[in-house]
Amino acid sequence: MQNSSPSTAAELHELSSAVAGVFSQRGWTLAVAESCTGGLLAASLTDLAGSSQWFERGYVTYSNAAKVACLQVSPILIEAEGAVSEAVASAMVLGAQLSSGVTAAISITGIAGPGGGTPEKPVGTVCFGWAIERANASNCVTTTTAHFLGNRQSVRQQAVLFALRGLLQAIA
């Protein structure tokens, strides 16, 4: 990632490597659906040699129309909840997982700034989704919302780190 501090870059590499190790060992595959991070999550994961063994694809669905067309997110849901919502993050992650046939998926949708925030959803608000295929059960989907401080690049980097930490927790 551009403009990342050495500590951020090191943590990103460490978390990406941990994901790679688990997915390689288990024979799992991963897809990501990103909005405000614009592909930074996919880029960080595919920076690793051998990622083609477990990384299936990334969707950068920045616009609402892209979320609908690529991930089958309901336009009614987007209208009702807003693109930056846990409901939309959940729909994005399920759309990514189901359309790509992967074991696990991550979604990120938020407001990186500097504009676009509201009192209810200020700049730095980011919603996440994780979907994990479970043996003999339906998919396990979790969502959460986080609030990050800093400039646009910092919010995006923090979101990627948060998404990777959340994935590792979900699969532990």
Phi, psi and omega in degrees: 000145178283151174060022178271145178288159178303322180291322177295315180298319180294317179293321178298316179295319180297313180293318178298319178294322178296316176300313181302317180298313181295313183294321177296314182297319184272352183071029182270164176233156187225141170231153177231147176235114186240145172241277187296338180275350171054030178101000181296324178295310179300318180297318181294323179287322182275358171293341182278132174298138179087002183295340179294346178286336185225342179267117184274307183190164175230139176249126171254099184249075186289320181269160175297322179300322178292322177299320179291310186289318187268329187242002180058034173286134181293128176297332177294320177296315179299317179297317184286318188256337187090150181297330178263087181202156178293329178297317179288322176301320178296314179295322179296314184293321177292320177299317179295315182294312184291321182286337181255348178069031183268166177287323184216156178213158177231142171232150178221128175215129184192192181240103183276340178088184008282342178255183174097349181280161175228169176302325179283326181226083182288164174308136182099356176281124181223132178253142185233151172222143175229131177237129181233127176286129180247137177297137177058026179205169176285169179301143175262115180245129174234149178224158173200166176237138177233159179234121183247150177253156176122184180282179184307310182297319180295317178300316181296316179295316179298323179296318179296315179299316180298318180297318179291318177299317179297321178296314181297324176293319183294329184262357181293000000 
